[in-house]
Amino acid sequence: MENKPGKISTDLQKFIDKFEPAKFKLMAKGIEIRGIHNNIHRSISSAKELIEKMNLKLTISHNAEMVSYGGFEVNNL
């Protein structure tokens, strides 16, 4: 499915429904999940496991700056 800015792909919507992020920002390629300060590494691992388990065409992206404010990206492939 082609993902235009402002629209959410089917796989991304399935991920949002299952992962239930409290705060996220819609971006052109996917979403940025924010506000996870208690255990960012566990949240990223859980997101990766969910993507693999549900066989979604998504990928996780993060860097030191994102981790500093408790965030990571979930993008369409």
mmCIF file of the N, C-alpha and C atoms, coordinates in Angstrom:
data_MODEL
# 
_entry.id   MODEL 
# 
loop_
_atom_site.group_PDB 
_atom_site.id 
_atom_site.type_symbol 
_atom_site.label_atom_id 
_atom_site.label_alt_id 
_atom_site.label_comp_id 
_atom_site.label_asym_id 
_atom_site.label_entity_id 
_atom_site.label_seq_id 
_atom_site.pdbx_PDB_ins_code 
_atom_site.Cartn_x 
_atom_site.Cartn_y 
_atom_site.Cartn_z 
_atom_site.occupancy 
_atom_site.B_iso_or_equiv 
_atom_site.pdbx_formal_charge 
_atom_site.auth_seq_id 
_atom_site.auth_comp_id 
_atom_site.auth_asym_id 
_atom_site.auth_atom_id 
_atom_site.pdbx_PDB_model_num 
ATOM 1   N N  . MET A 1 1  ? 0.843  -1.188  0.000  1.00 0.00 ? 1  MET A N  1 
ATOM 2   C CA . MET A 1 1  ? 0.000  0.000   0.000  1.00 0.00 ? 1  MET A CA 1 
ATOM 3   C C  . MET A 1 1  ? 0.873  1.230   0.000  1.00 0.00 ? 1  MET A C  1 
ATOM 4   N N  . GLU A 1 2  ? 0.580  2.155   -0.883 1.00 0.00 ? 2  GLU A N  1 
ATOM 5   C CA . GLU A 1 2  ? 1.339  3.397   -0.931 1.00 0.00 ? 2  GLU A CA 1 
ATOM 6   C C  . GLU A 1 2  ? 0.912  4.286   0.227  1.00 0.00 ? 2  GLU A C  1 
ATOM 7   N N  . ASN A 1 3  ? 1.876  4.833   0.910  1.00 0.00 ? 3  ASN A N  1 
ATOM 8   C CA . ASN A 1 3  ? 1.574  5.661   2.077  1.00 0.00 ? 3  ASN A CA 1 
ATOM 9   C C  . ASN A 1 3  ? 1.860  7.118   1.755  1.00 0.00 ? 3  ASN A C  1 
ATOM 10  N N  . LYS A 1 4  ? 0.810  7.931   1.654  1.00 0.00 ? 4  LYS A N  1 
ATOM 11  C CA . LYS A 1 4  ? 0.954  9.362   1.413  1.00 0.00 ? 4  LYS A CA 1 
ATOM 12  C C  . LYS A 1 4  ? 1.014  10.065  2.767  1.00 0.00 ? 4  LYS A C  1 
ATOM 13  N N  . PRO A 1 5  ? 1.711  11.216  2.840  1.00 0.00 ? 5  PRO A N  1 
ATOM 14  C CA . PRO A 1 5  ? 1.745  11.946  4.114  1.00 0.00 ? 5  PRO A CA 1 
ATOM 15  C C  . PRO A 1 5  ? 0.329  12.213  4.619  1.00 0.00 ? 5  PRO A C  1 
ATOM 16  N N  . GLY A 1 6  ? 0.116  11.983  5.902  1.00 0.00 ? 6  GLY A N  1 
ATOM 17  C CA . GLY A 1 6  ? -1.186 12.192  6.492  1.00 0.00 ? 6  GLY A CA 1 
ATOM 18  C C  . GLY A 1 6  ? -2.067 10.952  6.501  1.00 0.00 ? 6  GLY A C  1 
ATOM 19  N N  . LYS A 1 7  ? -1.656 9.904   5.803  1.00 0.00 ? 7  LYS A N  1 
ATOM 20  C CA . LYS A 1 7  ? -2.413 8.651   5.793  1.00 0.00 ? 7  LYS A CA 1 
ATOM 21  C C  . LYS A 1 7  ? -1.586 7.581   6.494  1.00 0.00 ? 7  LYS A C  1 
ATOM 22  N N  . ILE A 1 8  ? -2.282 6.659   7.125  1.00 0.00 ? 8  ILE A N  1 
ATOM 23  C CA . ILE A 1 8  ? -1.609 5.591   7.857  1.00 0.00 ? 8  ILE A CA 1 
ATOM 24  C C  . ILE A 1 8  ? -1.812 4.288   7.090  1.00 0.00 ? 8  ILE A C  1 
ATOM 25  N N  . SER A 1 9  ? -0.720 3.567   6.837  1.00 0.00 ? 9  SER A N  1 
ATOM 26  C CA . SER A 1 9  ? -0.820 2.291   6.146  1.00 0.00 ? 9  SER A CA 1 
ATOM 27  C C  . SER A 1 9  ? -1.564 1.276   7.015  1.00 0.00 ? 9  SER A C  1 
ATOM 28  N N  . THR A 1 10 ? -2.047 0.236   6.380  1.00 0.00 ? 10 THR A N  1 
ATOM 29  C CA . THR A 1 10 ? -2.770 -0.816  7.102  1.00 0.00 ? 10 THR A CA 1 
ATOM 30  C C  . THR A 1 10 ? -1.885 -1.456  8.163  1.00 0.00 ? 10 THR A C  1 
ATOM 31  N N  . ASP A 1 11 ? -0.629 -1.784  7.798  1.00 0.00 ? 11 ASP A N  1 
ATOM 32  C CA . ASP A 1 11 ? 0.286  -2.403  8.758  1.00 0.00 ? 11 ASP A CA 1 
ATOM 33  C C  . ASP A 1 11 ? 0.572  -1.478  9.934  1.00 0.00 ? 11 ASP A C  1 
ATOM 34  N N  . LEU A 1 12 ? 0.749  -0.199  9.655  1.00 0.00 ? 12 LEU A N  1 
ATOM 35  C CA . LEU A 1 12 ? 1.024  0.759   10.715 1.00 0.00 ? 12 LEU A CA 1 
ATOM 36  C C  . LEU A 1 12 ? -0.190 0.903   11.637 1.00 0.00 ? 12 LEU A C  1 
ATOM 37  N N  . GLN A 1 13 ? -1.384 0.898   11.073 1.00 0.00 ? 13 GLN A N  1 
ATOM 38  C CA . GLN A 1 13 ? -2.588 0.986   11.890 1.00 0.00 ? 13 GLN A CA 1 
ATOM 39  C C  . GLN A 1 13 ? -2.736 -0.250  12.780 1.00 0.00 ? 13 GLN A C  1 
ATOM 40  N N  . LYS A 1 14 ? -2.432 -1.430  12.236 1.00 0.00 ? 14 LYS A N  1 
ATOM 41  C CA . LYS A 1 14 ? -2.479 -2.662  13.038 1.00 0.00 ? 14 LYS A CA 1 
ATOM 42  C C  . LYS A 1 14 ? -1.496 -2.567  14.203 1.00 0.00 ? 14 LYS A C  1 
ATOM 43  N N  . PHE A 1 15 ? -0.294 -2.038  13.925 1.00 0.00 ? 15 PHE A N  1 
ATOM 44  C CA . PHE A 1 15 ? 0.718  -1.880  14.967 1.00 0.00 ? 15 PHE A CA 1 
ATOM 45  C C  . PHE A 1 15 ? 0.224  -0.931  16.054 1.00 0.00 ? 15 PHE A C  1 
ATOM 46  N N  . ILE A 1 16 ? -0.325 0.218   15.675 1.00 0.00 ? 16 ILE A N  1 
ATOM 47  C CA . ILE A 1 16 ? -0.819 1.202   16.636 1.00 0.00 ? 16 ILE A CA 1 
ATOM 48  C C  . ILE A 1 16 ? -1.915 0.587   17.506 1.00 0.00 ? 16 ILE A C  1 
ATOM 49  N N  . ASP A 1 17 ? -2.839 -0.143  16.881 1.00 0.00 ? 17 ASP A N  1 
ATOM 50  C CA . ASP A 1 17 ? -3.948 -0.757  17.622 1.00 0.00 ? 17 ASP A CA 1 
ATOM 51  C C  . ASP A 1 17 ? -3.454 -1.772  18.642 1.00 0.00 ? 17 ASP A C  1 
ATOM 52  N N  . LYS A 1 18 ? -2.422 -2.532  18.295 1.00 0.00 ? 18 LYS A N  1 
ATOM 53  C CA . LYS A 1 18 ? -1.921 -3.587  19.185 1.00 0.00 ? 18 LYS A CA 1 
ATOM 54  C C  . LYS A 1 18 ? -0.939 -3.040  20.233 1.00 0.00 ? 18 LYS A C  1 
ATOM 55  N N  . PHE A 1 19 ? -0.030 -2.157  19.816 1.00 0.00 ? 19 PHE A N  1 
ATOM 56  C CA . PHE A 1 19 ? 1.002  -1.633  20.718 1.00 0.00 ? 19 PHE A CA 1 
ATOM 57  C C  . PHE A 1 19 ? 0.435  -0.567  21.661 1.00 0.00 ? 19 PHE A C  1 
ATOM 58  N N  . GLU A 1 20 ? -0.584 0.142   21.215 1.00 0.00 ? 20 GLU A N  1 
ATOM 59  C CA . GLU A 1 20 ? -1.271 1.173   21.996 1.00 0.00 ? 20 GLU A CA 1 
ATOM 60  C C  . GLU A 1 20 ? -0.324 2.221   22.592 1.00 0.00 ? 20 GLU A C  1 
ATOM 61  N N  . PRO A 1 21 ? 0.429  2.943   21.748 1.00 0.00 ? 21 PRO A N  1 
ATOM 62  C CA . PRO A 1 21 ? 1.306  3.988   22.292 1.00 0.00 ? 21 PRO A CA 1 
ATOM 63  C C  . PRO A 1 21 ? 0.493  5.129   22.881 1.00 0.00 ? 21 PRO A C  1 
ATOM 64  N N  . ALA A 1 22 ? 0.939  5.657   24.017 1.00 0.00 ? 22 ALA A N  1 
ATOM 65  C CA . ALA A 1 22 ? 0.240  6.764   24.680 1.00 0.00 ? 22 ALA A CA 1 
ATOM 66  C C  . ALA A 1 22 ? 0.374  8.057   23.870 1.00 0.00 ? 22 ALA A C  1 
ATOM 67  N N  . LYS A 1 23 ? 1.572  8.293   23.334 1.00 0.00 ? 23 LYS A N  1 
ATOM 68  C CA . LYS A 1 23 ? 1.822  9.490   22.539 1.00 0.00 ? 23 LYS A CA 1 
ATOM 69  C C  . LYS A 1 23 ? 2.585  9.110   21.288 1.00 0.00 ? 23 LYS A C  1 
ATOM 70  N N  . PHE A 1 24 ? 2.107  9.563   20.125 1.00 0.00 ? 24 PHE A N  1 
ATOM 71  C CA . PHE A 1 24 ? 2.882  9.369   18.909 1.00 0.00 ? 24 PHE A CA 1 
ATOM 72  C C  . PHE A 1 24 ? 2.612  10.512  17.940 1.00 0.00 ? 24 PHE A C  1 
ATOM 73  N N  . LYS A 1 25 ? 3.590  10.731  17.067 1.00 0.00 ? 25 LYS A N  1 
ATOM 74  C CA . LYS A 1 25 ? 3.512  11.797  16.078 1.00 0.00 ? 25 LYS A CA 1 
ATOM 75  C C  . LYS A 1 25 ? 3.502  11.155  14.698 1.00 0.00 ? 25 LYS A C  1 
ATOM 76  N N  . LEU A 1 26 ? 2.533  11.514  13.872 1.00 0.00 ? 26 LEU A N  1 
ATOM 77  C CA . LEU A 1 26 ? 2.444  10.993  12.515 1.00 0.00 ? 26 LEU A CA 1 
ATOM 78  C C  . LEU A 1 26 ? 3.476  11.699  11.645 1.00 0.00 ? 26 LEU A C  1 
ATOM 79  N N  . MET A 1 27 ? 4.247  10.903  10.898 1.00 0.00 ? 27 MET A N  1 
ATOM 80  C CA . MET A 1 27 ? 5.268  11.439  10.006 1.00 0.00 ? 27 MET A CA 1 
ATOM 81  C C  . MET A 1 27 ? 5.027  10.884  8.601  1.00 0.00 ? 27 MET A C  1 
ATOM 82  N N  . ALA A 1 28 ? 5.772  11.369  7.625  1.00 0.00 ? 28 ALA A N  1 
ATOM 83  C CA . ALA A 1 28 ? 5.586  10.945  6.235  1.00 0.00 ? 28 ALA A CA 1 
ATOM 84  C C  . ALA A 1 28 ? 5.831  9.446   6.053  1.00 0.00 ? 28 ALA A C  1 
ATOM 85  N N  . LYS A 1 29 ? 6.834  8.882   6.735  1.00 0.00 ? 29 LYS A N  1 
ATOM 86  C CA . LYS A 1 29 ? 7.186  7.465   6.556  1.00 0.00 ? 29 LYS A CA 1 
ATOM 87  C C  . LYS A 1 29 ? 6.581  6.548   7.603  1.00 0.00 ? 29 LYS A C  1 
ATOM 88  N N  . GLY A 1 30 ? 6.010  7.109   8.661  1.00 0.00 ? 30 GLY A N  1 
ATOM 89  C CA . GLY A 1 30 ? 5.495  6.264   9.733  1.00 0.00 ? 30 GLY A CA 1 
ATOM 90  C C  . GLY A 1 30 ? 5.081  7.103   10.927 1.00 0.00 ? 30 GLY A C  1 
ATOM 91  N N  . ILE A 1 31 ? 5.440  6.615   12.122 1.00 0.00 ? 31 ILE A N  1 
ATOM 92  C CA . ILE A 1 31 ? 5.126  7.353   13.346 1.00 0.00 ? 31 ILE A CA 1 
ATOM 93  C C  . ILE A 1 31 ? 6.360  7.432   14.237 1.00 0.00 ? 31 ILE A C  1 
ATOM 94  N N  . GLU A 1 32 ? 6.375  8.445   15.082 1.00 0.00 ? 32 GLU A N  1 
ATOM 95  C CA . GLU A 1 32 ? 7.389  8.544   16.118 1.00 0.00 ? 32 GLU A CA 1 
ATOM 96  C C  . GLU A 1 32 ? 6.669  8.371   17.449 1.00 0.00 ? 32 GLU A C  1 
ATOM 97  N N  . ILE A 1 33 ? 7.033  7.346   18.179 1.00 0.00 ? 33 ILE A N  1 
ATOM 98  C CA . ILE A 1 33 ? 6.452  7.086   19.495 1.00 0.00 ? 33 ILE A CA 1 
ATOM 99  C C  . ILE A 1 33 ? 7.278  7.864   20.505 1.00 0.00 ? 33 ILE A C  1 
ATOM 100 N N  . ARG A 1 34 ? 6.598  8.579   21.402 1.00 0.00 ? 34 ARG A N  1 
ATOM 101 C CA . ARG A 1 34 ? 7.289  9.475   22.348 1.00 0.00 ? 34 ARG A CA 1 
ATOM 102 C C  . ARG A 1 34 ? 6.866  9.197   23.780 1.00 0.00 ? 34 ARG A C  1 
ATOM 103 N N  . GLY A 1 35 ? 7.667  9.691   24.696 1.00 0.00 ? 35 GLY A N  1 
ATOM 104 C CA . GLY A 1 35 ? 7.304  9.703   26.105 1.00 0.00 ? 35 GLY A CA 1 
ATOM 105 C C  . GLY A 1 35 ? 7.508  8.392   26.847 1.00 0.00 ? 35 GLY A C  1 
ATOM 106 N N  . ILE A 1 36 ? 8.405  7.549   26.355 1.00 0.00 ? 36 ILE A N  1 
ATOM 107 C CA . ILE A 1 36 ? 8.691  6.285   27.046 1.00 0.00 ? 36 ILE A CA 1 
ATOM 108 C C  . ILE A 1 36 ? 10.004 6.464   27.785 1.00 0.00 ? 36 ILE A C  1 
ATOM 109 N N  . HIS A 1 37 ? 9.931  6.856   29.039 1.00 0.00 ? 37 HIS A N  1 
ATOM 110 C CA . HIS A 1 37 ? 11.143 7.150   29.797 1.00 0.00 ? 37 HIS A CA 1 
ATOM 111 C C  . HIS A 1 37 ? 11.533 6.034   30.764 1.00 0.00 ? 37 HIS A C  1 
ATOM 112 N N  . ASN A 1 38 ? 10.578 5.197   31.158 1.00 0.00 ? 38 ASN A N  1 
ATOM 113 C CA . ASN A 1 38 ? 10.889 4.207   32.187 1.00 0.00 ? 38 ASN A CA 1 
ATOM 114 C C  . ASN A 1 38 ? 11.761 3.060   31.660 1.00 0.00 ? 38 ASN A C  1 
ATOM 115 N N  . ASN A 1 39 ? 11.519 2.546   30.458 1.00 0.00 ? 39 ASN A N  1 
ATOM 116 C CA . ASN A 1 39 ? 12.357 1.481   29.916 1.00 0.00 ? 39 ASN A CA 1 
ATOM 117 C C  . ASN A 1 39 ? 12.252 1.466   28.397 1.00 0.00 ? 39 ASN A C  1 
ATOM 118 N N  . ILE A 1 40 ? 12.983 2.372   27.760 1.00 0.00 ? 40 ILE A N  1 
ATOM 119 C CA . ILE A 1 40 ? 12.932 2.529   26.305 1.00 0.00 ? 40 ILE A CA 1 
ATOM 120 C C  . ILE A 1 40 ? 13.400 1.271   25.585 1.00 0.00 ? 40 ILE A C  1 
ATOM 121 N N  . HIS A 1 41 ? 14.418 0.606   26.129 1.00 0.00 ? 41 HIS A N  1 
ATOM 122 C CA . HIS A 1 41 ? 14.954 -0.585  25.456 1.00 0.00 ? 41 HIS A CA 1 
ATOM 123 C C  . HIS A 1 41 ? 13.933 -1.716  25.441 1.00 0.00 ? 41 HIS A C  1 
ATOM 124 N N  . ARG A 1 42 ? 13.203 -1.883  26.523 1.00 0.00 ? 42 ARG A N  1 
ATOM 125 C CA . ARG A 1 42 ? 12.166 -2.920  26.569 1.00 0.00 ? 42 ARG A CA 1 
ATOM 126 C C  . ARG A 1 42 ? 11.040 -2.587  25.594 1.00 0.00 ? 42 ARG A C  1 
ATOM 127 N N  . SER A 1 43 ? 10.686 -1.318  25.490 1.00 0.00 ? 43 SER A N  1 
ATOM 128 C CA . SER A 1 43 ? 9.631  -0.899  24.571 1.00 0.00 ? 43 SER A CA 1 
ATOM 129 C C  . SER A 1 43 ? 10.026 -1.135  23.115 1.00 0.00 ? 43 SER A C  1 
ATOM 130 N N  . ILE A 1 44 ? 11.272 -0.829  22.780 1.00 0.00 ? 44 ILE A N  1 
ATOM 131 C CA . ILE A 1 44 ? 11.763 -1.069  21.422 1.00 0.00 ? 44 ILE A CA 1 
ATOM 132 C C  . ILE A 1 44 ? 11.764 -2.563  21.129 1.00 0.00 ? 44 ILE A C  1 
ATOM 133 N N  . SER A 1 45 ? 12.225 -3.374  22.069 1.00 0.00 ? 45 SER A N  1 
ATOM 134 C CA . SER A 1 45 ? 12.222 -4.834  21.888 1.00 0.00 ? 45 SER A CA 1 
ATOM 135 C C  . SER A 1 45 ? 10.807 -5.372  21.714 1.00 0.00 ? 45 SER A C  1 
ATOM 136 N N  . SER A 1 46 ? 9.878  -4.870  22.514 1.00 0.00 ? 46 SER A N  1 
ATOM 137 C CA . SER A 1 46 ? 8.480  -5.297  22.410 1.00 0.00 ? 46 SER A CA 1 
ATOM 138 C C  . SER A 1 46 ? 7.899  -4.927  21.050 1.00 0.00 ? 46 SER A C  1 
ATOM 139 N N  . ALA A 1 47 ? 8.225  -3.735  20.576 1.00 0.00 ? 47 ALA A N  1 
ATOM 140 C CA . ALA A 1 47 ? 7.739  -3.293  19.265 1.00 0.00 ? 47 ALA A CA 1 
ATOM 141 C C  . ALA A 1 47 ? 8.296  -4.184  18.161 1.00 0.00 ? 47 ALA A C  1 
ATOM 142 N N  . LYS A 1 48 ? 9.590  -4.511  18.232 1.00 0.00 ? 48 LYS A N  1 
ATOM 143 C CA . LYS A 1 48 ? 10.199 -5.393  17.236 1.00 0.00 ? 48 LYS A CA 1 
ATOM 144 C C  . LYS A 1 48 ? 9.562  -6.778  17.242 1.00 0.00 ? 48 LYS A C  1 
ATOM 145 N N  . GLU A 1 49 ? 9.324  -7.311  18.427 1.00 0.00 ? 49 GLU A N  1 
ATOM 146 C CA . GLU A 1 49 ? 8.683  -8.621  18.548 1.00 0.00 ? 49 GLU A CA 1 
ATOM 147 C C  . GLU A 1 49 ? 7.277  -8.603  17.969 1.00 0.00 ? 49 GLU A C  1 
ATOM 148 N N  . LEU A 1 50 ? 6.531  -7.554  18.238 1.00 0.00 ? 50 LEU A N  1 
ATOM 149 C CA . LEU A 1 50 ? 5.167  -7.427  17.731 1.00 0.00 ? 50 LEU A CA 1 
ATOM 150 C C  . LEU A 1 50 ? 5.163  -7.362  16.203 1.00 0.00 ? 50 LEU A C  1 
ATOM 151 N N  . ILE A 1 51 ? 6.068  -6.588  15.635 1.00 0.00 ? 51 ILE A N  1 
ATOM 152 C CA . ILE A 1 51 ? 6.172  -6.475  14.176 1.00 0.00 ? 51 ILE A CA 1 
ATOM 153 C C  . ILE A 1 51 ? 6.482  -7.833  13.563 1.00 0.00 ? 51 ILE A C  1 
ATOM 154 N N  . GLU A 1 52 ? 7.417  -8.557  14.167 1.00 0.00 ? 52 GLU A N  1 
ATOM 155 C CA . GLU A 1 52 ? 7.788  -9.878  13.660 1.00 0.00 ? 52 GLU A CA 1 
ATOM 156 C C  . GLU A 1 52 ? 6.639  -10.872 13.812 1.00 0.00 ? 52 GLU A C  1 
ATOM 157 N N  . LYS A 1 53 ? 6.015  -10.878 14.975 1.00 0.00 ? 53 LYS A N  1 
ATOM 158 C CA . LYS A 1 53 ? 4.924  -11.816 15.267 1.00 0.00 ? 53 LYS A CA 1 
ATOM 159 C C  . LYS A 1 53 ? 3.730  -11.605 14.334 1.00 0.00 ? 53 LYS A C  1 
ATOM 160 N N  . MET A 1 54 ? 3.413  -10.343 14.051 1.00 0.00 ? 54 MET A N  1 
ATOM 161 C CA . MET A 1 54 ? 2.268  -10.027 13.197 1.00 0.00 ? 54 MET A CA 1 
ATOM 162 C C  . MET A 1 54 ? 2.643  -9.973  11.711 1.00 0.00 ? 54 MET A C  1 
ATOM 163 N N  . ASN A 1 55 ? 3.927  -10.194 11.413 1.00 0.00 ? 55 ASN A N  1 
ATOM 164 C CA . ASN A 1 55 ? 4.427  -10.204 10.040 1.00 0.00 ? 55 ASN A CA 1 
ATOM 165 C C  . ASN A 1 55 ? 4.095  -8.894  9.316  1.00 0.00 ? 55 ASN A C  1 
ATOM 166 N N  . LEU A 1 56 ? 4.361  -7.767  9.989  1.00 0.00 ? 56 LEU A N  1 
ATOM 167 C CA . LEU A 1 56 ? 4.072  -6.450  9.437  1.00 0.00 ? 56 LEU A CA 1 
ATOM 168 C C  . LEU A 1 56 ? 5.265  -5.933  8.637  1.00 0.00 ? 56 LEU A C  1 
ATOM 169 N N  . LYS A 1 57 ? 4.992  -5.145  7.636  1.00 0.00 ? 57 LYS A N  1 
ATOM 170 C CA . LYS A 1 57 ? 6.047  -4.566  6.804  1.00 0.00 ? 57 LYS A CA 1 
ATOM 171 C C  . LYS A 1 57 ? 6.458  -3.219  7.380  1.00 0.00 ? 57 LYS A C  1 
ATOM 172 N N  . LEU A 1 58 ? 7.063  -3.288  8.563  1.00 0.00 ? 58 LEU A N  1 
ATOM 173 C CA . LEU A 1 58 ? 7.494  -2.098  9.300  1.00 0.00 ? 58 LEU A CA 1 
ATOM 174 C C  . LEU A 1 58 ? 8.906  -2.299  9.809  1.00 0.00 ? 58 LEU A C  1 
ATOM 175 N N  . THR A 1 59 ? 9.563  -1.215  10.142 1.00 0.00 ? 59 THR A N  1 
ATOM 176 C CA . THR A 1 59 ? 10.902 -1.270  10.714 1.00 0.00 ? 59 THR A CA 1 
ATOM 177 C C  . THR A 1 59 ? 11.010 -0.254  11.852 1.00 0.00 ? 59 THR A C  1 
ATOM 178 N N  . ILE A 1 60 ? 11.906 -0.535  12.789 1.00 0.00 ? 60 ILE A N  1 
ATOM 179 C CA . ILE A 1 60 ? 12.152 0.349   13.938 1.00 0.00 ? 60 ILE A CA 1 
ATOM 180 C C  . ILE A 1 60 ? 13.422 1.145   13.666 1.00 0.00 ? 60 ILE A C  1 
ATOM 181 N N  . SER A 1 61 ? 13.377 2.419   14.023 1.00 0.00 ? 61 SER A N  1 
ATOM 182 C CA . SER A 1 61 ? 14.538 3.285   13.883 1.00 0.00 ? 61 SER A CA 1 
ATOM 183 C C  . SER A 1 61 ? 14.664 4.120   15.154 1.00 0.00 ? 61 SER A C  1 
ATOM 184 N N  . HIS A 1 62 ? 15.897 4.274   15.641 1.00 0.00 ? 62 HIS A N  1 
ATOM 185 C CA . HIS A 1 62 ? 16.129 5.120   16.817 1.00 0.00 ? 62 HIS A CA 1 
ATOM 186 C C  . HIS A 1 62 ? 17.570 5.555   16.852 1.00 0.00 ? 62 HIS A C  1 
ATOM 187 N N  . ASN A 1 63 ? 17.817 6.635   17.568 1.00 0.00 ? 63 ASN A N  1 
ATOM 188 C CA . ASN A 1 63 ? 19.186 7.123   17.754 1.00 0.00 ? 63 ASN A CA 1 
ATOM 189 C C  . ASN A 1 63 ? 19.298 7.733   19.148 1.00 0.00 ? 63 ASN A C  1 
ATOM 190 N N  . ALA A 1 64 ? 20.467 8.193   19.488 1.00 0.00 ? 64 ALA A N  1 
ATOM 191 C CA . ALA A 1 64 ? 20.712 8.701   20.842 1.00 0.00 ? 64 ALA A CA 1 
ATOM 192 C C  . ALA A 1 64 ? 19.826 9.906   21.174 1.00 0.00 ? 64 ALA A C  1 
ATOM 193 N N  . GLU A 1 65 ? 19.597 10.769  20.203 1.00 0.00 ? 65 GLU A N  1 
ATOM 194 C CA . GLU A 1 65 ? 18.751 11.934  20.452 1.00 0.00 ? 65 GLU A CA 1 
ATOM 195 C C  . GLU A 1 65 ? 17.321 11.511  20.796 1.00 0.00 ? 65 GLU A C  1 
ATOM 196 N N  . MET A 1 66 ? 16.779 10.563  20.033 1.00 0.00 ? 66 MET A N  1 
ATOM 197 C CA . MET A 1 66 ? 15.423 10.075  20.300 1.00 0.00 ? 66 MET A CA 1 
ATOM 198 C C  . MET A 1 66 ? 15.333 9.422   21.673 1.00 0.00 ? 66 MET A C  1 
ATOM 199 N N  . VAL A 1 67 ? 16.333 8.640   22.017 1.00 0.00 ? 67 VAL A N  1 
ATOM 200 C CA . VAL A 1 67 ? 16.328 7.954   23.311 1.00 0.00 ? 67 VAL A CA 1 
ATOM 201 C C  . VAL A 1 67 ? 16.348 8.976   24.445 1.00 0.00 ? 67 VAL A C  1 
ATOM 202 N N  . SER A 1 68 ? 17.001 10.117  24.236 1.00 0.00 ? 68 SER A N  1 
ATOM 203 C CA . SER A 1 68 ? 17.080 11.138  25.287 1.00 0.00 ? 68 SER A CA 1 
ATOM 204 C C  . SER A 1 68 ? 15.701 11.691  25.669 1.00 0.00 ? 68 SER A C  1 
ATOM 205 N N  . TYR A 1 69 ? 14.750 11.686  24.740 1.00 0.00 ? 69 TYR A N  1 
ATOM 206 C CA . TYR A 1 69 ? 13.392 12.128  25.085 1.00 0.00 ? 69 TYR A CA 1 
ATOM 207 C C  . TYR A 1 69 ? 12.389 10.978  25.062 1.00 0.00 ? 69 TYR A C  1 
ATOM 208 N N  . GLY A 1 70 ? 12.890 9.746   25.098 1.00 0.00 ? 70 GLY A N  1 
ATOM 209 C CA . GLY A 1 70 ? 12.032 8.572   25.222 1.00 0.00 ? 70 GLY A CA 1 
ATOM 210 C C  . GLY A 1 70 ? 11.251 8.266   23.972 1.00 0.00 ? 70 GLY A C  1 
ATOM 211 N N  . GLY A 1 71 ? 11.920 8.331   22.816 1.00 0.00 ? 71 GLY A N  1 
ATOM 212 C CA . GLY A 1 71 ? 11.218 8.096   21.571 1.00 0.00 ? 71 GLY A CA 1 
ATOM 213 C C  . GLY A 1 71 ? 11.926 7.146   20.622 1.00 0.00 ? 71 GLY A C  1 
ATOM 214 N N  . PHE A 1 72 ? 11.157 6.609   19.684 1.00 0.00 ? 72 PHE A N  1 
ATOM 215 C CA . PHE A 1 72 ? 11.682 5.830   18.581 1.00 0.00 ? 72 PHE A CA 1 
ATOM 216 C C  . PHE A 1 72 ? 10.678 5.872   17.445 1.00 0.00 ? 72 PHE A C  1 
ATOM 217 N N  . GLU A 1 73 ? 11.127 5.529   16.236 1.00 0.00 ? 73 GLU A N  1 
ATOM 218 C CA . GLU A 1 73 ? 10.259 5.579   15.063 1.00 0.00 ? 73 GLU A CA 1 
ATOM 219 C C  . GLU A 1 73 ? 9.863  4.171   14.636 1.00 0.00 ? 73 GLU A C  1 
ATOM 220 N N  . VAL A 1 74 ? 8.650  4.086   14.119 1.00 0.00 ? 74 VAL A N  1 
ATOM 221 C CA . VAL A 1 74 ? 8.163  2.874   13.452 1.00 0.00 ? 74 VAL A CA 1 
ATOM 222 C C  . VAL A 1 74 ? 7.804  3.323   12.050 1.00 0.00 ? 74 VAL A C  1 
ATOM 223 N N  . ASN A 1 75 ? 8.549  2.817   11.050 1.00 0.00 ? 75 ASN A N  1 
ATOM 224 C CA . ASN A 1 75 ? 8.391  3.261   9.678  1.00 0.00 ? 75 ASN A CA 1 
ATOM 225 C C  . ASN A 1 75 ? 7.947  2.139   8.765  1.00 0.00 ? 75 ASN A C  1 
ATOM 226 N N  . ASN A 1 76 ? 7.251  2.527   7.690  1.00 0.00 ? 76 ASN A N  1 
ATOM 227 C CA . ASN A 1 76 ? 6.883  1.577   6.641  1.00 0.00 ? 76 ASN A CA 1 
ATOM 228 C C  . ASN A 1 76 ? 8.116  1.186   5.858  1.00 0.00 ? 76 ASN A C  1 
ATOM 229 N N  . LEU A 1 77 ? 8.149  -0.038  5.385  1.00 0.00 ? 77 LEU A N  1 
ATOM 230 C CA . LEU A 1 77 ? 9.256  -0.477  4.522  1.00 0.00 ? 77 LEU A CA 1 
ATOM 231 C C  . LEU A 1 77 ? 9.046  0.039   3.109  1.00 0.00 ? 77 LEU A C  1 
# 
